[in-house]
């Protein structure tokens, strides 16, 4: 019996033991992790990838984290992933109008949905079914893993209003393309961002801001613009968590599959988080002294009716360049309708 046991032990020693393979990847962003969708890259995308890989133990990722602008700023989120400055990063599509023109579609079709989870579902489908949209991203040497959106837009004002018409003549700070949302209202758009809003209002550069609860709370905008005219002005697509294509191609299939699954988990969780945090942020600002002014029924529709054909003005020059913006817009709007949404305006028609 002892001889047999010794033989078995020797055989066991002869079986090669496969060590766990460690893969080194850099993950980065221009924004800090206190920004919810950036923090969720850690807590949801990375953590879920690690969890899935731990099921077999074959691979382990050693994440080199460089969040909060350690490697690049907000004006280089696309190029930094494209060129391999980072392996994985959040691409802020708002600031890439020239390179990611179709990604601006939802911003130019305002008030189409106030449901971030539905918006993200539609954008996920478009990445799979709309070749031009998918190519727009993949042409920059990257693969999209997860998507991001905004919470809902309201006006943060020095003085209260009773309706959208009261904005006539007021100076309103808004970021880039969102200034188009003020066309026809009589308000004057002042180009600004979260980093300038507080000072803009404080110094009189503007009388208020068109912004998000998740952005307004951390910059304490309510201190200088305490009146929140609540419109729930619609969610828009804001970017993606993506990986450099060369880095992606070098990964084992098991790791790729884990990242795809983690990316879907990230997108879904982020969508619901936007809904939850929006209300929490508004409530917190009220606790800190802000006042929410609920708009009368029909006031959002009145605002939408004031707008010119923002979507048409966006699509026309792209069509001249051979970019199928109208078809993309139609697919986007139909996707929302199929999901049960009722856009406040049929921008595609």
C-alpha positions in Angstrom: 0.0 0.0 0.0 2.8 2.4 0.9 4.5 1.7 -2.5 1.2 2.6 -4.4 0.9 5.8 -2.4 4.4 6.8 -3.1 3.9 6.2 -6.9 0.8 8.4 -6.8 2.6 11.1 -5.0 5.4 11.0 -7.5 2.9 11.2 -10.4 1.3 14.2 -8.8 4.7 16.0 -8.6 5.2 15.2 -12.3 2.1 17.1 -13.4 3.0 20.7 -14.4 1.4 23.4 -12.3 0.3 26.4 -14.4 1.0 29.7 -12.7 -1.6 32.4 -12.9 -0.7 34.9 -15.7 -0.6 38.5 -14.7 -1.6 41.1 -17.3 -0.5 44.7 -16.8 -3.0 47.4 -18.0 -3.1 51.1 -17.4 -6.6 52.6 -16.8 -6.9 56.4 -16.8 -9.3 59.4 -17.1 -9.2 63.2 -17.3 -11.7 63.5 -14.5 -11.4 62.4 -10.8 -13.1 59.4 -9.3 -15.5 61.6 -7.4 -17.3 62.0 -10.7 -19.7 59.1 -10.4 -19.2 57.5 -13.8 -15.4 57.7 -13.4 -15.5 56.2 -9.9 -17.6 53.4 -11.3 -14.8 52.4 -13.7 -13.1 51.2 -10.5 -16.0 49.9 -8.5 -17.9 48.3 -11.4 -15.9 47.8 -14.6 -12.6 46.9 -13.1 -14.1 45.1 -10.1 -16.4 43.0 -12.3 -13.6 42.1 -14.6 -11.5 40.9 -11.7 -14.4 39.0 -10.3 -15.1 37.1 -13.5 -11.4 36.3 -14.1 -11.1 35.0 -10.5 -13.7 32.2 -11.3 -11.0 30.3 -13.2 -7.9 31.9 -11.8 -6.0 31.6 -15.1 -5.5 35.4 -15.5 -5.2 38.3 -13.2 -5.0 42.0 -14.2 -2.6 44.3 -12.5 -4.3 47.7 -12.9 -2.1 50.8 -13.1 -4.5 53.5 -12.2 -4.0 57.1 -13.4 -7.3 58.8 -12.8 -8.0 62.6 -12.3 -5.8 63.9 -15.2 -2.6 62.3 -14.2 -1.8 61.3 -17.8 -3.9 63.7 -19.9 -6.6 66.4 -19.6 -10.2 66.5 -20.9 -9.2 67.8 -24.3 -7.2 64.6 -25.0 -9.4 61.7 -23.8 -9.9 60.2 -27.3 -6.3 60.6 -28.6 -4.8 59.2 -25.4 -6.7 55.9 -25.7 -6.2 55.9 -29.5 -2.4 56.4 -29.2 -1.9 54.1 -26.3 -1.1 56.7 -23.6 -3.4 54.6 -21.6 -4.8 51.1 -22.3 -8.3 51.8 -20.9 -9.9 55.2 -20.5 -13.1 57.2 -20.4 -13.5 59.1 -23.7 -15.5 62.4 -23.3 -17.4 62.6 -26.5 -18.8 66.1 -25.8 -15.4 67.5 -26.5 -14.8 65.5 -29.7 -17.3 67.1 -32.1 -15.0 66.9 -35.1 -13.8 63.3 -34.6 -17.0 61.9 -33.2 -19.7 63.8 -35.0 -22.5 61.2 -34.8 -21.9 60.9 -31.1 -23.3 64.4 -30.8 -26.7 63.3 -32.2 -28.5 63.0 -28.8 -27.3 66.5 -27.8 -28.7 67.9 -30.9 -32.1 66.2 -30.4 -32.9 67.6 -27.0 -35.8 66.4 -24.8 -36.0 63.1 -26.6 -35.8 61.1 -23.3 -35.4 61.8 -19.6 -34.6 58.1 -19.0 -30.8 57.5 -18.9 -31.1 53.7 -18.8 -33.2 53.7 -21.9 -30.9 56.1 -23.6 -27.9 53.9 -22.9 -29.7 50.8 -24.1 -30.5 52.5 -27.4 -26.9 53.7 -27.8 -25.6 50.2 -27.1 -27.9 48.8 -29.8 -26.7 51.5 -32.3 -23.1 50.5 -31.7 -24.0 47.0 -32.9 -26.5 47.9 -35.7 -25.4 51.3 -37.1 -22.2 50.7 -39.0 -21.3 54.4 -39.4 -21.6 55.0 -35.6 -19.5 51.9 -34.8 -16.9 52.9 -37.4 -16.8 56.4 -36.0 -15.4 54.9 -32.8 -13.4 52.0 -34.1 -11.6 54.2 -36.7 -9.7 55.7 -33.8 -8.0 52.4 -32.9 -10.2 51.5 -30.0 -12.9 49.2 -28.8 -15.9 50.5 -26.9 -16.6 48.5 -23.6 -19.1 50.7 -21.8 -21.2 53.8 -22.4 -21.9 56.9 -20.3 -24.7 59.5 -20.3 -25.7 62.5 -18.3 -28.4 63.0 -15.7 -31.1 65.6 -16.4 -30.7 69.4 -17.2 -32.3 72.2 -15.2 -31.7 75.9 -14.8 -29.8 77.2 -11.8 -30.6 80.9 -11.4 -29.9 84.0 -9.3 -33.5 85.0 -9.5 -36.6 82.7 -9.8 -38.7 82.3 -13.0 -42.3 81.1 -13.5 -41.7 79.7 -16.9 -39.3 79.4 -19.9 -40.4 82.8 -21.3 -38.9 84.5 -18.2 -35.4 83.6 -19.5 -35.8 86.2 -22.3 -32.9 88.6 -22.0 -31.0 86.6 -19.3 -27.4 85.4 -19.8 -27.2 81.7 -19.3 -24.0 79.7 -19.1 -24.0 76.4 -20.9 -21.3 74.0 -22.3 -20.7 74.1 -26.1 -23.4 72.4 -28.0 -25.9 72.8 -25.2 -26.0 76.5 -25.9 -28.2 75.5 -28.9 -30.9 74.5 -26.4 -31.3 78.2 -25.7 -32.0 79.3 -29.3 -35.5 80.8 -29.6 -35.9 81.4 -25.9 -34.5 84.9 -25.9 -31.8 83.9 -23.5 -28.2 84.6 -24.4 -25.8 81.6 -24.2 -22.5 82.1 -22.4 -20.0 79.4 -23.1 -18.9 77.8 -19.9 -18.2 74.6 -18.0 -18.4 73.2 -14.5 -15.0 74.9 -13.7 -16.3 78.4 -14.6 -20.0 78.3 -13.6 -19.7 79.5 -10.0 -17.5 82.5 -10.9 -19.6 83.3 -14.0 -22.7 83.7 -11.8 -20.9 85.3 -8.9 -19.3 88.0 -11.1 -22.3 88.7 -13.2 -21.0 87.1 -16.4 -24.2 85.1 -16.4 -27.5 85.2 -14.6 -27.7 81.4 -14.3 -26.6 78.1 -15.7 -28.0 75.2 -17.7 -26.5 72.3 -15.9 -26.8 68.9 -14.2 -27.6 68.1 -10.6 -24.5 65.8 -10.4 -22.3 68.7 -11.6 -24.0 71.5 -9.7 -23.8 70.0 -6.3 -20.0 69.4 -5.9 -19.2 72.9 -7.2 -21.7 74.4 -4.8 -23.5 76.3 -7.6 -26.6 76.6 -5.4 -24.7 79.2 -3.2 -24.7 81.8 -6.1 -27.7 80.4 -8.1 -30.1 79.1 -5.4 -33.2 78.9 -7.6 -33.5 75.6 -9.5 -36.1 75.8 -12.2 -36.8 72.1 -12.7 -37.4 71.0 -16.3 -35.8 67.5 -16.2 -34.5 68.6 -19.6 -33.4 65.2 -20.9 -30.4 62.9 -20.8 -27.8 62.8 -23.5 -24.9 60.5 -24.5 -21.6 61.7 -23.1 -18.9 59.1 -24.0 -17.5 55.7 -23.5 -15.1 53.5 -21.5 -12.8 52.2 -24.3 -9.6 50.2 -24.7 -6.8 50.8 -27.2 -7.3 48.3 -30.0 -3.7 47.1 -30.0 -4.0 46.4 -26.2 -7.3 44.6 -26.9 -5.9 42.4 -29.6 -3.1 41.3 -27.3 -5.4 40.1 -24.6 -6.4 36.4 -24.2 -10.0 35.6 -25.3 -11.0 34.9 -21.7 -9.9 38.3 -20.6 -11.7 39.9 -23.6 -14.9 38.1 -22.7 -14.6 39.2 -19.1 -14.2 42.8 -20.1 -17.2 42.7 -22.5 -19.4 41.4 -19.7 -18.0 43.9 -17.2 -18.6 46.7 -19.7 -22.3 45.8 -20.0 -22.6 45.6 -16.2 -20.9 49.0 -16.0 -23.3 50.6 -18.5 -26.4 49.2 -16.9 -25.3 50.2 -13.4 -24.3 53.6 -14.4 -27.7 54.3 -16.1 -29.5 53.5 -12.9 -27.0 55.4 -10.8 -27.8 58.5 -12.8 -31.4 58.2 -11.9 -30.8 57.6 -8.2 -28.1 60.3 -7.8 -30.0 63.0 -9.7 -32.8 63.0 -7.1 -30.3 62.6 -4.2 -28.3 65.6 -5.5 -31.4 67.8 -5.9 -32.5 66.9 -2.4 -29.1 67.6 -0.9 -29.0 71.1 -2.6 -32.4 71.9 -1.0 -31.0 70.9 2.4 -28.2 73.3 1.8 -30.4 76.2 1.0 -31.5 75.9 -2.7 -35.1 76.2 -3.7 -36.6 74.0 -6.4 -39.2 75.7 -8.6 -41.4 73.1 -10.3 -42.4 74.3 -13.8 -46.1 74.3 -14.8 -47.5 71.5 -16.9 -46.6 71.9 -20.5 -43.7 74.3 -19.9 -41.1 71.8 -21.2 -43.1 71.4 -24.4 -43.3 75.1 -24.7 -39.5 75.4 -24.5 -39.1 72.7 -27.1 -41.6 74.5 -29.4 -39.5 77.6 -29.2 -36.4 75.9 -30.6 -35.5 76.0 -34.3 -34.7 72.8 -36.1 -31.6 72.1 -34.0 -31.2 68.5 -35.3 -31.6 69.5 -38.9 -29.0 72.3 -38.5 -26.6 69.6 -37.0 -27.3 67.0 -39.6 -27.1 69.1 -42.8 -23.4 69.9 -42.8 -22.5 66.3 -41.9 -24.6 65.0 -44.8 -22.6 67.3 -47.1 -19.5 65.6 -45.9 -20.9 62.1 -46.6 -21.7 61.3 -42.9 -25.2 59.7 -42.6 -26.4 61.9 -39.8 -30.1 61.8 -40.8 -30.1 58.0 -40.9 -28.4 57.9 -37.5 -30.9 60.4 -36.1 -33.8 58.3 -37.4 -32.4 55.1 -35.9 -31.8 56.9 -32.5 -35.3 58.3 -32.4 -37.0 55.1 -33.5 -35.0 53.2 -30.9 -36.3 55.5 -28.2 -39.9 55.1 -29.4 -39.6 51.3 -29.6 -38.4 51.4 -26.0 -41.6 53.2 -25.0 -40.3 56.7 -24.9 -42.3 59.7 -26.3 -39.9 62.4 -27.4 -41.1 65.9 -26.8 -40.3 66.6 -30.5 -39.9 64.3 -33.5 -36.5 65.7 -34.6 -36.2 63.1 -37.3 -39.5 64.1 -38.9 
